[in-house]
Amino acid sequence: MRDFPVEVVACFVGLVLIALFAHILFRKLRFPCTVGLVFVGMLLFKLGGVFEPLNVLQRVHLTPNFIPKNAFGHRGCVITR
């Protein structure tokens, strides 16, 4: 199994913290969280080209391989009746 570099793990932890605080802020402002998180993501991507510590954000690409398969071999969740 290949280990992830420390920078990538720190990047994901940082992104989760940013999403958490943004969600709290958008709920207080009564602004749709999904729309706000899209704007936050675009802002972080733009800042990645300017601010050196955020430069790693432009090298991280999410793929469907990050979604684990469940017991039935399907990706994501399974809806049952």
Kinemage of the C-alpha trace (Angstrom):
@kinemage 1
@onewidth
@group {chain A} dominant
@subgroup {mainchain}
@vectorlist {calphas} color= white
{ca met a 1} P 0.000 0.000 0.000
{ca arg a 2} L 1.324 3.414 -0.944
{ca asp a 3} L 1.307 6.098 1.726
{ca phe a 4} L 0.113 9.587 0.951
{ca pro a 5} L 2.638 12.420 1.343
{ca val a 6} L 2.268 14.542 4.456
{ca glu a 7} L 1.450 17.602 2.335
{ca val a 8} L -1.553 15.884 0.760
{ca val a 9} L -2.920 14.714 4.113
{ca ala a 10} L -2.410 18.191 5.603
{ca cys a 11} L -4.148 19.678 2.568
{ca phe a 12} L -7.224 17.484 3.033
{ca val a 13} L -7.376 18.200 6.766
{ca gly a 14} L -7.095 21.910 6.038
{ca leu a 15} L -9.834 21.711 3.416
{ca val a 16} L -12.143 19.922 5.832
{ca leu a 17} L -11.528 22.597 8.473
{ca ile a 18} L -12.145 25.378 5.952
{ca ala a 19} L -15.373 23.662 4.846
{ca leu a 20} L -16.463 23.319 8.484
{ca phe a 21} L -15.926 26.983 9.291
{ca ala a 22} L -17.459 28.093 5.994
{ca his a 23} L -20.523 25.958 6.697
{ca ile a 24} L -20.925 27.533 10.131
{ca leu a 25} L -20.576 31.025 8.639
{ca phe a 26} L -23.024 30.376 5.798
{ca arg a 27} L -25.624 28.941 8.171
{ca lys a 28} L -25.405 32.068 10.325
{ca leu a 29} L -25.763 34.243 7.209
{ca arg a 30} L -28.644 32.060 5.972
{ca phe a 31} L -26.831 31.549 2.668
{ca pro a 32} L -26.979 28.205 0.794
{ca cys a 33} L -23.984 26.201 1.999
{ca thr a 34} L -23.401 24.331 -1.241
{ca val a 35} L -23.243 27.549 -3.256
{ca gly a 36} L -20.995 29.138 -0.647
{ca leu a 37} L -18.631 26.160 -0.627
{ca val a 38} L -18.335 26.369 -4.417
{ca phe a 39} L -17.296 30.022 -4.064
{ca val a 40} L -14.845 29.137 -1.291
{ca gly a 41} L -13.351 26.413 -3.491
{ca met a 42} L -12.932 28.811 -6.419
{ca leu a 43} L -11.327 31.369 -4.125
{ca leu a 44} L -8.902 28.794 -2.703
{ca phe a 45} L -7.964 27.660 -6.203
{ca lys a 46} L -7.233 31.237 -7.274
{ca leu a 47} L -5.231 31.876 -4.097
{ca gly a 48} L -3.220 28.736 -4.834
{ca gly a 49} L -1.592 30.461 -7.781
{ca val a 50} L -0.627 33.497 -5.688
{ca phe a 51} L 0.065 32.252 -2.155
{ca glu a 52} L 2.874 29.667 -1.962
{ca pro a 53} L 1.529 27.416 0.881
{ca leu a 54} L -1.747 26.972 -1.030
{ca asn a 55} L 0.108 25.965 -4.188
{ca val a 56} L -0.438 22.291 -3.355
{ca leu a 57} L -4.191 22.787 -3.956
{ca gln a 58} L -3.581 23.125 -7.672
{ca arg a 59} L -1.837 19.727 -7.791
{ca val a 60} L -4.559 17.739 -5.971
{ca his a 61} L -7.089 16.058 -8.241
{ca leu a 62} L -10.001 14.059 -6.860
{ca thr a 63} L -10.966 10.942 -8.773
{ca pro a 64} L -13.796 8.451 -8.316
{ca asn a 65} L -11.218 6.026 -6.886
{ca phe a 66} L -11.468 7.875 -3.558
{ca ile a 67} L -15.032 6.568 -3.130
{ca pro a 68} L -14.757 3.078 -1.618
{ca lys a 69} L -16.856 0.185 -2.854
{ca asn a 70} L -19.421 -1.158 -0.447
{ca ala a 71} L -20.171 -4.811 0.268
{ca phe a 72} L -22.242 -5.130 -2.928
{ca gly a 73} L -19.476 -3.819 -5.192
{ca his a 74} L -21.211 -0.497 -5.853
{ca arg a 75} L -19.554 2.877 -5.440
{ca gly a 76} L -21.294 5.271 -3.080
{ca cys a 77} L -24.488 4.319 -1.310
{ca val a 78} L -27.114 1.778 -2.252
{ca ile a 79} L -30.777 2.695 -1.989
{ca thr a 80} L -32.972 -0.191 -0.887
{ca arg a 81} L -36.737 -0.356 -0.617
